[in-house]
Amino acid sequence: MKADYIWMNGEMVAFDEAKIHVLSHVVHYGSGVFEGMRAYTVNGKAAIFRLDDHIKRLYEGIKVYRMEAPYTQEEYKKAVLDTLRANKLKSAYIRPLYYRGMNSLGVNPKPCPVDALIAAWEWGAYLGDEAIEKGIKAKISSWTRSAPNTFPTMVKACGNYLSGQLIKMEALELGFDEGIALDVNGNLAEGSGENLFIVKDGVIYTTPISSSILCGITRDTVMKICEKFGYRVVEQTLPREFLYMADEVFFTGTAAELTGVTQVDHQVIGDGYVGEVTKRIQQEYFDIVNGRVTYDESWLTFVEDEEEVCSEERISDVG
């Protein structure tokens, strides 16, 4: 995980010099809201997948946590493009973050400034190089997702991911690749950082927002793919045992992309291989993000070279 520059509060800062104070509010209280985005190489250029949707979700989270963003959404989107351009990245994982900086260390975050950064670096398969093709092994976590009206789980907030860390570490320590959390009522929720889908008798099920899940952008993409293919998608609360009865199971997320699950709690799912429905949706997803299939023209935002940007600005000035 390394790049040349990180964008911080309007400036490109050398990677090793991108620092915050140890008494920043975010360090002690997790007071930040972030996003995870990917850029793929399409026709020789970096193309960010669903940039507008990610930025919209980021700013919705900022609103929930009563932050005053120092940049407009358009300004911040431009900064994302500038960050990839400065680092000469054609494909990348992108981490935008708004966070509370240093001023006071009371629980009340209001006296602390709202700072912003954008980092980007080259990153491969989140769950391992073979995960996309061969699938992974998961377990039901002993850690439960937060109950409604405790944390706003629709927000991608820093502090929320303490829960995900516990789920992930427990799974790895017990020899699994990933954990699956239940909600406060004992129904299925999601992975440590992924949404969950189950294929059963030709129907595709996914857990609802009421099960304390993040409204994933990859989740939404997959649901649109299912609509194109004519699959019926049902959002409903699902009991734990529904996993063991499944024909196929898969995770979705910007980092995880679309990854099949071949075992849960040592129970083999289907025939123990990534299922045909999963593979079909997976292939369509990768065709979309790599520009081979178009659903919505706005889904891919291309990062133009510096020379092209300057040329466009000159044309605009003349006009």
N, C-alpha and C positions, 0 to 999 in steps of 0.2 A: 504494500500500500504506500505508494510514493508518487509525487508529481512535482512539477517545478513551482507552481504557484497555488495559493488559496486566496480567493476573494474575501476580504474582510472589511466591512463597513465602507465600501466604495473604492477600495484599493487592492491591487494585486500585491500580495505579500509572499516572499519566498517561503517555500514549504516549511523549512526548519525554523523560520522566524514567526510563524503563525501561532501566537500564544495569547492566553488570557490570564488574568490574575487569579491566584489560588483562592481568593475570597469572593470570586464571582458567585452570584446567587445560584446560578445553574449547577455549580459544582456541589453545593451543599443541599440543594432542594430539588434538583432535577427540573428547574423551571425553564423549559425550552420546548419548542415545537419544530419538528423536522420533516423532511421528505426523503424518499429514496427513489431515484430515477435512473433509467439506463439510456445510453446512446448506443446505437448500432451503426455499423458502416454500411451505407447505402449509396451505390454508385460513386464510391470513393470519398464520400463525405460523411461526417458524423450527423446522425439523425436522432433526435431525442424523442422518445416515445411518450406521447400524451403529456407533453410539457404543460399545456394550459390547464389540464385537469389536475395535475400534481400541484401546480402553483395555487389554483383555486382552493384545493383541500388544505394546503399550508395556511393560507390566509383565513380560512374558516376556523382552523385551530387557534390561530393568533387571536381571533375575535373571542372565542370561548374562554381563553386564558387572559382576557382583558389587557392584551398587549397593544401598544401603539406602534405599528410598523413604520419605520423611518423611510421606507421605500414603497412606491406603488407597485402593483403587480407587474405592470409593463416594465418598470425600471429593474425590478428583480429578475424578470425573465431575460432581459438584455444582459444582466450580470451573469446569468447561467451560461449564455452563449459566449460571452467574453471569457469566462473561465475555461471552457473547453478550447476556445481559440488560443488563449495564452499558453495552455499546456500542450497544444498541438495533438489533441486526442481525437481519433476517429471513432473509437468505441470506448465506453467508460461507464462506470457507476458514478452517480452524482448525488452528493449529500448537501442539500440546502438546510440551513438551520437559523432560526431566530431564537435568541436566548437572553436571559437576564444577566447583565454584567455586574460589576462591583459598585456598591455604594453603602449598603447596610446589610446585616445578616439576620434581620428579623424575618419571621415567616411571611409577613406582608411583602410582596415583591415590588410593589408600586414605586418605592423610592429608587429602584435600580434601573439603569438604562437598558433599553432593548437594543442589543447588538445583533449583527447579521454576518453570516459567512456562507460561502459556497465552496465545497471541495469536490474534486473529481479525480478519478484514477482508473487505471485499467484493472478489471476484475473479472474473473471467469465464473464458472458455475458455483453458486453459493453453497450447495449441498454436496459438492464433489464432482469431478469430471465425468464419472460414470453414472451419476444419479439420473440425469435426463433420460439416458437410454435404458438403464437397468432398474431404476426405481430405488427406493430406500426402505429402511425398516423403522417403524415408529412405535411408540408406547403411549398409553394413557398416563398422563402426568398425575402425580399426587397433589400438584398445585392447581388450585381452581382460579379461573378468571374472576375478576372483581364483579361484585353485584351491581346491578343498575343503581344509579344515583350515588355511587361512591367515587369512581373516576369516570371521566368522559371517554369511553373506549373508542368512540368514533373519531377522536382526535389522535393524531400521531405525535404524542407528547413524550418527551424524554423519560420522565418518571414512570410512565406506564410500562416501560420495557424492563423494569426490575422484575416484573412478573415473568416476562419472556426469558430473561436470563436464568431464572430458577428452573423453568420448564426445560430449557435447552441443556443446562448443565446436568440435571438429573438424568435426562435421556442419554447423554454421552457417557456419563459415569457408569450406566447400566448396560452399555454396549449397543445402544440404538443410535440412529442418525438424527432423529427428531422426536419431539414430544407433542402430544395432542392434549389440550386442556379442555376440561369440562366447565360449564357455567355453574353459577351458584345453585341451580336446581338439579345438577347432575346430568344435564344434557350436553351434547357435543358443542364445542365452541370453535376453536381454531388451533393452529400450531403456535409455536413460540413467536413466529413472525410471518405466518402464512395463513391464508384462508383455506377452507377445507371443502372438497367436493366428493360425493359418493355416487357411483353408478350402480343402479339396482334394477334389473328387469327392464332395461332400455330407458329408464327415467334417470335424470341427473338431479341429485339433491344437494343443497348447500344450506348451511346454517344461517339463520336470520340475524338481523341487527340486534334484536332483543336478546340474543345469546352473548352479548358483550364482545362483539367482534369489531374489527376495523373494516370500514367499507372500502375494500381493496379496489384499486383501479384495474389491476390484472384480473381480479374477480369479475368486475364489470365487463372487461374485454371478453373473457371466456363465456359469459352469459350471452353476449352478442354473437359469438361464434356458434354457440349452441342453437340460437334462434335461426341462424343462416342454415345450419345443417338439419333443422327440423326436430332437434331433440327437445323434449319437454323438460323444463327446469322448474323444480319446486323448492321454494325457500320455506323451511319449516323447522321447528325444534325436532331434534333427532336424538334418540337414546344411544347410550354407549354401545349396546349390543348390535346396533344397526351396522356398525363398522365390520363386525365379524361375519355378517350375512352378505356383505357387499360383493358385487362382481368386480368392481374396480374402485380405487380410491386415489385421489391426487390432491396435491397442494398447489396453490397459486400465490404469486407475489412477485414484485419487481425483482427482488434478489433471487428468489427461488425459481422465477419464471413459471414453468409448468412441469412439476415433478411427480411421477407416479409413486405410490406407496404399495409395496408388495407384501409387507407383513405388518400387523399391528399386535402387540403383546405376544409375539411369537406365533400368532395365528396367520396362516397363509391367506392372502386375499386372492380370490379367483384361482387362477392356475399358477400363481406365484410370479408372474411376469407382468410388465407394464401392459395394460389392457388395450384392446383395439380402439375403443372409444377415446381413451386417454391419448393414444398415439395420434389419432386423427385430429383431435382438438389441438394437441401439442404442435403438430406440423403446421396447422393453420396459423397458430399464434406466431411461430417463428417466421412464417411467410409474411405475416403482417408487419412485424417489427423490422424485418429485413427488406421491406419495400417491394416484395414480390406480389402481394395482394393488398388492395386498398379498400378499407371500409369507410373511412372518413378522412378527407384531405388534411384535416387539422391534427390528425394523430401523429404525424411525423413532422417535426420542426428541424429543418436543416441548418447546420452551422456553416455559414459561408466563410470562405477564406478572407483574411484581412484585406487583400487587394480588391475582392469583390464588394466588400462592405464599403470601402472608400469610394469605389466607382459608383455604387448606388447612392451614396451621400452626395457625390458631385452632381449626379443627374438630378437629384432632388433639389439641390441648391439652384441649379440652372432653371428647373421648372418653376 
